[in-house]
Amino acid sequence: MILSSIYNFNKTSAKALLARVHLYMENWAEANALATEVIGSGYSLVSNANYVASWTQATTTESIFSIVNTATDTGWLLCENLFTLS
């Protein structure tokens, strides 16, 4: 399956998600190992000087996983329908 370029999910994103799962399962050592690997794979915090400007960017150096929303997205309608009881 080919994903659109607006979806940015890769092996490191999967490891970050798995680290979160291990954290919730209280597997501390595995959560720490995976999180440390993710942190060391090239992600960094946006500088204070660029913090506000980063809000207008699709991705930043902090982006481990992101979905870019556009003006024509109607995902909120789908969510609204999912939670409406009939």
Summary of the structure (lengths in Angstrom):
residues: 86
radius of gyration: 16.5
end to end distance: 34.2
largest distance: 49.0
contacts: 153
relative contact order: 0.15
helix: 48%
strand: 5%
